């Protein structure tokens, strides 16, 4: 039986190619409009840090295109890197102090990254034909109690190979930018 997907193939392929430019547009919107204050930074940065942590945890379990990742965060949700990105983006949008920016980030995520996840699932099923059992049992994006038991251990080497340390650098840069916009830095 063929799997059903929400987004047409043509649309998904198009937004997959455009997701980086859309990301830069969101960053520009964030940078231009941010009006952070103590409350928004205090609420948003911890949420963004949780997202960063989810991404780091996932990166330490992912050997892209070599083995099917089913352990660690991949036992709760099939796309923990995207989940972490969504949580981090919403956290940064909250930290911006612009009340409607988290809504924009959420809509962009839905319209850009959900179809990309569908394409990546199709890719996963092509390179790991026996992955259908995993796709059928583990939710796409909203975590739940793991239906599978996988004792995989976090690997610092995979974290580095997946270059997830770049996300940590981006987190620090955004945090400094918000502190500067809030007037907390002397320069």
Helices and strands as residue ranges (DSSP letters): H 9-33, H 38-59, G 72-75, H 80-95, H 101-108, I 109-113, H 114-127, G 129-131, H 132-137, H 156-161, H 165-181
